[in-house]
Amino acid sequence: MLPDAPMKLKIKKGDTVIVIAGNDKGKTGRVIAVYPKKMRVLVEGVNVRKKHMRPSPAYPQGGIISKEMPIHYSNVMLVGPDGKPTRKRPTEK
């Protein structure tokens, strides 16, 4: 494989995952976005950081907002239908 080619990730947008390492270890959430080139995923309610926004048309008041930041895909694991972490994607029959 070429060094610049993004690796295929087993985690897709909409999957439910559990964080297995880091400050948010044990939290579960739904994947909002996947960034294969950076090998990161954006998980709902995980790795929330405060961001200082200057006034703009989108944020007329400016101020401090809470925002989810991406985490490395190796720190998350798929959650199966039984609610336990799994390595394989659950198949629907």
N, CA, C and O atoms as a DFTB+ gen file, in Angstrom:
372 C
 N C O
     1  1       0.844      -1.182       0.000
     2  2       0.000       0.000       0.000
     3  2       0.887       1.243       0.000
     4  3       1.946       1.244       0.628
     5  1       0.481       2.263      -0.673
     6  2       1.232       3.506      -0.720
     7  2       1.225       4.183       0.651
     8  3       0.244       4.067       1.385
     9  1       2.288       4.879       1.004
    10  2       2.334       5.516       2.316
    11  2       1.284       6.604       2.515
    12  3       0.831       6.830       3.637
    13  1       0.891       7.287       1.423
    14  2      -0.085       8.370       1.550
    15  2      -1.525       7.895       1.406
    16  3      -2.453       8.665       1.655
    17  1      -1.727       6.635       1.008
    18  2      -3.079       6.121       0.817
    19  2      -3.742       5.903       2.175
    20  3      -3.133       5.314       3.068
    21  1      -4.987       6.371       2.345
    22  2      -5.657       6.176       3.634
    23  2      -5.992       4.701       3.862
    24  3      -6.395       3.992       2.940
    25  1      -5.818       4.257       5.103
    26  2      -6.133       2.883       5.464
    27  2      -7.643       2.725       5.580
    28  3      -8.328       3.647       6.023
    29  1      -8.166       1.573       5.189
    30  2      -9.595       1.325       5.298
    31  2      -9.929       1.060       6.761
    32  3      -9.369       0.158       7.383
    33  1     -10.844       1.851       7.301
    34  2     -11.229       1.702       8.699
    35  2     -12.483       0.848       8.803
    36  3     -13.362       0.920       7.945
    37  1     -12.564       0.042       9.849
    38  2     -13.724      -0.828      10.049
    39  2     -14.891      -0.074      10.680
    40  3     -16.014      -0.577      10.719
    41  1     -14.622       1.128      11.171
    42  2     -15.657       1.923      11.834
    43  2     -16.255       2.884      10.812
    44  3     -15.527       3.586      10.110
    45  1     -17.580       2.912      10.734
    46  2     -18.287       3.752       9.761
    47  2     -19.151       4.781      10.481
    48  3     -19.437       4.653      11.671
    49  1     -19.557       5.796       9.740
    50  2     -20.455       6.823      10.261
    51  2     -21.767       6.173      10.691
    52  3     -22.332       5.369       9.949
    53  1     -22.253       6.513      11.877
    54  2     -23.505       5.968      12.374
    55  2     -23.330       4.778      13.299
    56  3     -24.280       4.394      13.981
    57  1     -22.135       4.177      13.345
    58  2     -21.884       3.048      14.248
    59  2     -21.894       3.512      15.692
    60  3     -21.605       4.673      15.979
    61  1     -22.224       2.608      16.599
    62  2     -22.110       2.880      18.021
    63  2     -20.784       2.290      18.490
    64  3     -20.481       1.126      18.229
    65  1     -20.000       3.107      19.185
    66  2     -18.682       2.675      19.633
    67  2     -18.504       2.970      21.119
    68  3     -19.222       3.788      21.695
    69  1     -17.535       2.291      21.727
    70  2     -17.153       2.547      23.112
    71  2     -15.694       2.962      23.115
    72  3     -14.887       2.416      22.363
    73  1     -15.353       3.931      23.963
    74  2     -13.973       4.396      24.059
    75  2     -13.223       3.447      24.988
    76  3     -13.651       3.206      26.117
    77  1     -12.092       2.906      24.504
    78  2     -11.350       1.929      25.299
    79  2     -10.054       2.498      25.885
    80  3      -9.380       1.809      26.652
    81  1      -9.692       3.732      25.543
    82  2      -8.478       4.341      26.077
    83  2      -8.628       5.851      26.086
    84  3      -9.342       6.420      25.260
    85  1      -7.952       6.496      27.026
    86  2      -7.959       7.952      27.092
    87  2      -8.817       8.488      28.226
    88  3      -9.306       7.732      29.066
    89  1      -8.990       9.792      28.236
    90  2      -9.731      10.455      29.312
    91  2     -11.198      10.046      29.355
    92  3     -11.799      10.043      30.430
    93  1     -11.789       9.700      28.208
    94  2     -13.204       9.358      28.144
    95  2     -13.422       7.851      28.112
    96  3     -14.439       7.391      27.592
    97  1     -12.490       7.073      28.657
    98  2     -12.576       5.617      28.645
    99  2     -13.884       5.149      29.282
   100  3     -14.249       5.581      30.375
   101  1     -14.592       4.243      28.563
   102  2     -15.853       3.700      29.065
   103  2     -17.085       4.385      28.503
   104  3     -18.186       3.845      28.616
   105  1     -16.936       5.556      27.902
   106  2     -18.086       6.258      27.333
   107  2     -18.473       5.631      25.998
   108  3     -17.622       5.149      25.252
   109  1     -19.772       5.647      25.712
   110  2     -20.250       5.160      24.420
   111  2     -20.885       6.316      23.669
   112  3     -21.356       7.281      24.270
   113  1     -20.891       6.205      22.351
   114  2     -21.488       7.251      21.531
   115  2     -21.593       6.807      20.088
   116  3     -21.068       5.765      19.696
   117  1     -22.286       7.624      19.303
   118  2     -22.485       7.344      17.881
   119  2     -21.427       8.096      17.087
   120  3     -21.103       9.240      17.407
   121  1     -20.887       7.456      16.051
   122  2     -19.860       8.081      15.216
   123  2     -20.527       9.117      14.319
   124  3     -21.450       8.797      13.569
   125  1     -20.059      10.353      14.400
   126  2     -20.596      11.452      13.602
   127  2     -19.857      11.553      12.274
   128  3     -20.471      11.789      11.233
   129  1     -18.538      11.375      12.310
   130  2     -17.718      11.496      11.098
   131  2     -16.480      10.618      11.230
   132  3     -16.021      10.322      12.333
   133  1     -15.946      10.208      10.071
   134  2     -14.727       9.401      10.020
   135  2     -13.732      10.130       9.115
   136  3     -14.089      10.585       8.028
   137  1     -12.478      10.237       9.574
   138  2     -11.413      10.885       8.813
   139  2     -10.322       9.856       8.524
   140  3      -9.374       9.740       9.300
   141  1     -10.438       9.091       7.402
   142  2      -9.483       8.006       7.139
   143  2      -8.043       8.472       6.943
   144  3      -7.118       7.763       7.337
   145  1      -7.830       9.640       6.348
   146  2      -6.461      10.114       6.129
   147  2      -5.748      10.400       7.441
   148  3      -4.545      10.170       7.560
   149  1      -6.480      10.898       8.421
   150  2      -5.894      11.189       9.723
   151  2      -6.070      10.029      10.700
   152  3      -5.534      10.058      11.808
   153  1      -6.830       8.998      10.281
   154  2      -7.122       7.820      11.103
   155  2      -7.809       8.216      12.419
   156  3      -7.450       7.738      13.495
   157  1      -8.803       9.101      12.300
   158  2      -9.525       9.595      13.465
   159  2     -11.029       9.494      13.242
   160  3     -11.501       9.467      12.105
   161  1     -11.772       9.439      14.341
   162  2     -13.230       9.410      14.286
   163  2     -13.772      10.475      15.235
   164  3     -13.158      10.793      16.254
   165  1     -14.927      11.015      14.879
   166  2     -15.612      11.999      15.706
   167  2     -16.806      11.302      16.341
   168  3     -17.711      10.846      15.642
   169  1     -16.806      11.221      17.677
   170  2     -17.836      10.489      18.405
   171  2     -18.669      11.473      19.208
   172  3     -18.137      12.371      19.861
   173  1     -19.986      11.292      19.152
   174  2     -20.933      12.173      19.831
   175  2     -20.754      12.105      21.348
   176  3     -20.840      11.028      21.938
   177  1     -20.505      13.257      21.979
   178  2     -20.401      13.335      23.433
   179  2     -19.074      12.878      24.007
   180  3     -18.946      12.749      25.224
   181  1     -18.075      12.629      23.154
   182  2     -16.770      12.152      23.615
   183  2     -15.706      13.163      23.209
   184  3     -15.787      13.756      22.134
   185  1     -14.709      13.361      24.068
   186  2     -13.604      14.286      23.833
   187  2     -14.130      15.704      23.598
   188  3     -13.744      16.367      22.636
   189  1     -15.005      16.153      24.477
   190  2     -15.602      17.486      24.362
   191  2     -14.613      18.509      24.902
   192  3     -14.115      18.367      26.019
   193  1     -14.330      19.527      24.119
   194  2     -13.390      20.579      24.484
   195  2     -14.080      21.936      24.401
   196  3     -15.055      22.108      23.670
   197  1     -13.564      22.887      25.153
   198  2     -14.069      24.265      25.108
   199  2     -13.307      25.017      24.030
   200  3     -12.082      24.932      23.948
   201  1     -14.041      25.755      23.204
   202  2     -13.412      26.531      22.142
   203  2     -13.846      27.983      22.292
   204  3     -15.037      28.277      22.392
   205  1     -12.876      28.882      22.308
   206  2     -13.159      30.311      22.429
   207  2     -13.416      30.866      21.035
   208  3     -12.535      30.847      20.175
   209  1     -14.646      31.366      20.819
   210  2     -15.040      31.871      19.505
   211  2     -15.113      33.395      19.548
   212  3     -15.710      33.971      20.457
   213  1     -14.504      34.036      18.565
   214  2     -14.642      35.484      18.449
   215  2     -15.961      35.770      17.734
   216  3     -16.441      34.911      16.995
   217  1     -16.552      36.923      17.924
   218  2     -17.816      37.237      17.254
   219  2     -17.697      37.134      15.729
   220  3     -16.755      37.646      15.125
   221  1     -18.671      36.464      15.136
   222  2     -18.707      36.288      13.680
   223  2     -20.184      36.199      13.278
   224  3     -21.052      36.164      14.150
   225  1     -20.480      36.163      11.981
   226  2     -21.888      36.026      11.587
   227  2     -22.542      34.745      12.133
   228  3     -23.733      34.738      12.444
   229  1     -21.763      33.673      12.245
   230  2     -22.308      32.420      12.785
   231  2     -22.534      32.515      14.292
   232  3     -23.523      31.988      14.802
   233  1     -21.626      33.183      15.009
   234  2     -21.731      33.373      16.462
   235  2     -21.636      34.869      16.771
   236  3     -20.556      35.369      17.087
   237  1     -22.777      35.595      16.680
   238  2     -22.724      37.054      16.868
   239  2     -22.195      37.470      18.240
   240  3     -21.526      38.497      18.357
   241  1     -22.489      36.683      19.283
   242  2     -22.028      37.017      20.625
   243  2     -20.584      36.589      20.857
   244  3     -19.893      37.172      21.692
   245  1     -20.119      35.571      20.124
   246  2     -18.807      35.008      20.418
   247  2     -18.921      34.159      21.672
   248  3     -19.976      33.574      21.920
   249  1     -17.870      34.078      22.465
   250  2     -17.910      33.362      23.733
   251  2     -17.267      31.988      23.657
   252  3     -16.516      31.684      22.730
   253  1     -17.579      31.161      24.657
   254  2     -16.978      29.836      24.777
   255  2     -18.029      28.786      24.423
   256  3     -19.122      28.783      24.989
   257  1     -17.698      27.891      23.483
   258  2     -18.623      26.823      23.105
   259  2     -17.959      25.473      23.375
   260  3     -16.733      25.363      23.361
   261  1     -18.775      24.453      23.620
   262  2     -18.276      23.093      23.794
   263  2     -18.365      22.384      22.454
   264  3     -19.377      22.478      21.760
   265  1     -17.316      21.681      22.094
   266  2     -17.245      21.052      20.781
   267  2     -16.551      19.705      20.896
   268  3     -15.545      19.576      21.594
   269  1     -17.099      18.679      20.196
   270  2     -16.444      17.379      20.167
   271  2     -15.250      17.446      19.229
   272  3     -15.320      18.053      18.161
   273  1     -14.159      16.821      19.636
   274  2     -12.956      16.769      18.820
   275  2     -12.693      15.309      18.436
   276  3     -13.064      14.400      19.179
   277  1     -12.053      15.077      17.277
   278  2     -11.802      13.703      16.844
   279  2     -10.807      12.984      17.754
   280  3      -9.925      13.606      18.346
   281  1     -10.965      11.658      17.854
   282  2     -10.010      10.830      18.584
   283  2      -9.508       9.737      17.650
   284  3     -10.160       9.418      16.656
   285  1      -8.360       9.168      17.965
   286  2      -7.761       8.142      17.112
   287  2      -8.651       6.906      17.104
   288  3      -9.203       6.518      18.134
   289  1      -8.785       6.286      15.920
   290  2      -9.700       5.156      15.784
   291  2      -9.274       3.961      16.628
   292  3     -10.112       3.121      16.957
   293  1      -7.987       3.860      16.991
   294  2      -7.523       2.734      17.806
   295  2      -8.025       2.831      19.243
   296  3      -7.950       1.855      19.988
   297  1      -8.533       3.989      19.639
   298  2      -9.035       4.173      20.992
   299  2     -10.530       3.883      21.119
   300  3     -11.103       4.064      22.194
   301  1     -11.168       3.436      20.036
   302  2     -12.586       3.087      20.084
   303  2     -12.788       1.669      19.573
   304  3     -11.966       1.137      18.827
   305  1     -13.910       1.064      19.992
   306  2     -14.244      -0.291      19.589
   307  2     -15.736      -0.358      19.297
   308  3     -16.541       0.266      19.988
   309  1     -16.099      -1.116      18.272
   310  2     -17.519      -1.281      17.933
   311  2     -18.282      -1.910      19.091
   312  3     -17.725      -2.697      19.857
   313  1     -19.552      -1.561      19.214
   314  2     -20.424      -2.153      20.224
   315  2     -21.427      -3.036      19.509
   316  3     -22.077      -2.608      18.555
   317  1     -21.550      -4.281      19.978
   318  2     -22.477      -5.233      19.369
   319  2     -23.900      -4.987      19.828
   320  3     -24.143      -4.097      20.644
   321  1     -24.854      -5.771      19.310
   322  2     -26.260      -5.599      19.683
   323  2     -26.532      -5.873      21.159
   324  3     -27.520      -5.389      21.711
   325  1     -25.657      -6.651      21.800
   326  2     -25.845      -6.942      23.220
   327  2     -25.260      -5.850      24.121
   328  3     -25.367      -5.932      25.345
   329  1     -24.644      -4.831      23.517
   330  2     -24.093      -3.722      24.279
   331  2     -22.664      -3.934      24.726
   332  3     -22.120      -3.109      25.460
   333  1     -22.042      -5.026      24.300
   334  2     -20.662      -5.317      24.672
   335  2     -19.726      -4.993      23.503
   336  3     -20.127      -5.091      22.343
   337  1     -18.490      -4.610      23.802
   338  2     -17.539      -4.323      22.718
   339  2     -17.266      -5.569      21.874
   340  3     -17.197      -6.680      22.399
   341  1     -17.113      -5.375      20.581
   342  2     -16.843      -6.486      19.664
   343  2     -15.865      -6.029      18.593
   344  3     -15.787      -4.841      18.280
   345  1     -15.116      -6.980      18.031
   346  2     -14.185      -6.644      16.967
   347  2     -14.842      -6.736      15.607
   348  3     -14.411      -6.078      14.660
   349  1     -15.888      -7.552      15.502
   350  2     -16.550      -7.754      14.220
   351  2     -17.804      -6.895      14.121
   352  3     -18.481      -6.635      15.115
   353  1     -18.092      -6.464      12.906
   354  2     -19.294      -5.705      12.646
   355  2     -20.507      -6.616      12.801
   356  3     -20.530      -7.699      12.216
   357  1     -21.510      -6.211      13.567
   358  2     -22.703      -7.044      13.707
   359  2     -23.426      -7.204      12.382
   360  3     -23.694      -6.216      11.697
   361  1     -23.742      -8.435      12.015
   362  2     -24.457      -8.686      10.760
   363  2     -25.934      -8.856      11.062
   364  3     -26.312      -9.479      12.054
   365  1     -26.755      -8.300      10.203
   366  2     -28.204      -8.403      10.383
   367  2     -28.713      -9.566       9.542
   368  3     -28.361      -9.702       8.370
   369  1     -29.551     -10.406      10.156
   370  2     -30.081     -11.571       9.459
   371  2     -31.544     -11.409       9.150
   372  3     -32.154     -12.302       8.562
